[in-house]
Amino acid sequence: MTNTDTTAFEHVDDVAEPAAPPVPEPRRRPKDPCGLVFVALSLLFGCAFALITPPLWGFDETTHFSRAYAVDHGRILPQLVPGSEVVYGGPIPETVAELSHFAANGFNNVPAFPEHGVAHPEAYAELLAQPLNAPLVDVGFVNTSSYSPVAYVPSALALRAVEVVDGSVGLALTLMRLADVLAFTGVVWLALRALRGLRFRWVVFVVALMPMTVFVAGMITADALTNALSLLFGALFVKAVLLAKRLSRWETALLFAAAILLPLAKPTYVLLVLLLPLVPGSRMAARRWAGIAATAAGVTGFGIWTALSARTSEGMHTMRPNEVIDPGLQVQYLLTHLTDVPGLLARTFAAQEQGIVTGFFGVFGSSFVLAPATAGLATLAAGALAFGITDRMRATRAQWITSAGVVLVSAAALFGTLYLEFSPVGQYQIEGVQGRYFLPLVVIAVAVLARVIPLRLEIPRARLLRGAEVAIVVLVFYALLSSAFKYEFLL
C-alpha cells in the first residue's frame, strides 16, 4: 500500500485561481450605409426627374415607348410599317401618337427665357387623360426597332399593368418611367452590395448618381437598364480582377447574367463582355470555363440579334430625309479617304468636345436644359474624393492593359457606329455623339486609372474616412438637387 503525502495539498482552497481570459464580444459587422443612401437618392431624384419631365420629352422617348409597346404586344422582331420597304415600326394607340405630335411641336419650339418651356400645360393634361386602349395607328421607330426586348422588360411590364386596369395615357407614361427607375435602382444596389467593405463602391456610387445617369433612369428608354447592367458588370469585374477579390456564388451568377444581357440590352457595349475571361477561376464560385461559356453566350446572343435586326439600318436615312445615310457607302468613302481619318476625328473633337463633356454631366431631355455648372463641379469633386480614397488596384500589367484597350476600343466603336449609321456619307465630322453614351464605360475606366495612378489620400483615422464619405454624399446630393431645381424652374 502506497503512503500518500498530502502536505502539498493543504490550504489549496485559499489559493486564488487564475482569472479566465475575458471572452471577446462578437464584433458587429461595421454598417455600410452606401447602398441605402444610394437607394434613397436614386428613388428620390429618379422619380423627381420622371415627374418633372413633360410627357415624351425624354431622349427619343416616343420611339422608345413605341418599341416597348411592341414588346408588350409580342412583336419581338423588327417589323416593316405596312406600305413601306425600309421603315420599321408598328402600331401604337392613336391617343399616344396625338400626344407625341403635340409634344414634338412643344420641345421643338421652346419659348425663350424667362418664359416657361412648357407653353400649354393644360393641353398636356387633356391629352394625358385620354385612354390608352384606343384605336391603333402605324408609326415608324426605326432607331429603336433594332433593340432587343431585354432593355424594355421593366417598361413593358408597367405598360401591361396599365392596360389591364384600362388606364390612361398619362398613367402609362408615368408608371413606365417609374418602372425604369426601380429597375435601375435595384440592379445598381446589387452592384454596391457586392462591393461592401471596399472603398471602390464610392466610385460606383458617384457614377450611378450623376445627374445625367439619374435623369436617364427616369425616362422610358433602353439606356436605363443598359446603364444599370454596365455598372453591375463593371463593379463585379473590377472586384474580381483589379481588386483581386473572390466573388461569392450570387456575385458570380450576377456577373454571368450581366455579361449575357448587356450585349442584348444595347449591342454597342458588347466588347465589354470580352473582359470576362480575364477573371481567374480562383476568384469565381465556378469553373473558369463557365465564365468563358457566359462570354460566348453573350457574344452569340449579340450576333443572333444583330443578324435578325440588321435590315433596320436600311431605314435610318428616313430620320434625315435630306441627307444620304448609307453604311455601305460610308465604308467605301472611308476606305478611299483613309488619310482623312485623323482630320475627321480632330474636326469632331474641335466642334463637339464641349457639348459631349457637358452632356456627360447633364443635358436633360429634348428641351436640352443643361445641368448647372456647379452641379458638374460638385460631381467632379465627389469623383475626385472617391478616386482618392479608393482601394489599391492589384491587377497584373496584362490585365489592366487589356481592360484599358477594351474601354478605348468600345469608345471608338461608339464614334464608328454613329459615323456609319447616323452621319451623312462623307460628312466632315461624326454626328450624333452624346456624352451619356460613355457612362457604361466609366467604372472600368476609373479602375484602370486607379491602377496606373497609385496616388491615394492618406486617411489615418476611420472618423476622417467617414468624413470623406459624407462629403461625397453631400456633393452628389447638391448636384442632383440643383439640377432638378433648375430643370423644374425652366420648365
C-alpha positions, 0 to 999 in steps of 0.5 A: 500500500502506497503512503500518500503525502498530502502536505502539498495539498493543504490550504489549496482552497485559499489559493486564488485561481487564475482569472479566465481570459475575458471572452471577446464580444462578437464584433458587429459587422461595421454598417455600410450605409452606401447602398441605402443612401444610394437607394434613397437618392436614386428613388428620390431624384429618379422619380423627381426627374420622371415627374418633372419631365413633360410627357415624351420629352425624354431622349427619343422617348416616343420611339422608345415607348413605341418599341416597348409597346411592341414588346408588350404586344409580342412583336419581338422582331423588327417589323416593316410599317405596312406600305413601306420597304425600309421603315420599321415600326408598328402600331401604337394607340392613336391617343399616344401618337396625338400626344407625341405630335403635340409634344414634338411641336412643344420641345421643338419650339421652346419659348425663350427665357424667362418664359416657361418651356412648357407653353400649354400645360393644360393641353398636356393634361387633356391629352394625358387623360385620354385612354390608352386602349384606343384605336391603333395607328402605324408609326415608324421607330426605326432607331429603336426597332433594332433593340432587343426586348431585354432593355424594355422588360421593366417598361413593358411590364408597367405598360401591361399593368396599365392596360389591364386596369384600362388606364390612361395615357398619362398613367402609362407614361408615368408608371413606365418611367417609374418602372425604369427607375426601380429597375435601375435602382435595384440592379445598381444596389446589387452592384454596391452590395457586392462591393461592401467593405471596399472603398471602390463602391464610392466610385460606383456610387458617384457614377450611378448618381450623376445627374445625367445617369439619374435623369436617364433612369427616369425616362422610358428608354433602353439606356436605363437598364443598359446603364444599370447592367454596365455598372453591375458588370463593371463593379463585379469585374473590377472586384474580381480582377483589379481588386483581386477579390473572390466573388461569392456564388450570387456575385458570380451568377450576377456577373454571368447574367450581366455579361449575357444581357448587356450585349442584348440590352444595347449591342454597342457595349458588347466588347465589354463582355470580352473582359470576362475571361480575364477573371481567374477561376480562383476568384469565381464560385465556378469553373473558369470555363463557365465564365468563358461559356457566359462570354460566348453566350453573350457574344452569340446572343449579340450576333443572333440579334444583330443578324435578325435586326440588321435590315433596320439600318436600311431605314435610318436615312428616313430620320434625315430625309435630306441627307444620304445615310448609307453604311455601305457607302460610308465604308467605301468613302472611308476606305478611299479617304483613309488619310482623312481619318485623323482630320475627321476625328480632330474636326469632331473633337474641335466642334463637339468636345464641349457639348459631349463633356457637358452632356456627360454631366447633364443635358436633360431631355429634348428641351436640352436644359443643361445641368448647372455648372456647379452641379458638374463641379460638385460631381467632379469633386465627389469623383475626385474624393472617391478616386482618392480614397479608393482601394489599391488596384492589384491587377497584373500589367496584362490585365489592366492593359487589356481592360484599358484597350477594351474601354478605348476600343468600345469608345471608338466603336461608339464614334464608328457606329454613329459615323456609319449609321447616323452621319451623312456619307462623307460628312466632315465630322461624326454626328450624333455623339452624346456624352451619356453614351460613355457612362457604361464605360466609366467604372472600368475606366476609373479602375484602370486609372486607379491602377496606373495612378497609385496616388491615394489620400492618406486617411489615418483615422476611420472618423476622417474616412467617414468624413470623406464619405459624407462629403461625397454624399453631400456633393452628389446630393447638391448636384442632383438637387440643383439640377432638378431645381433648375430643370423644374424652374425652366420648365 
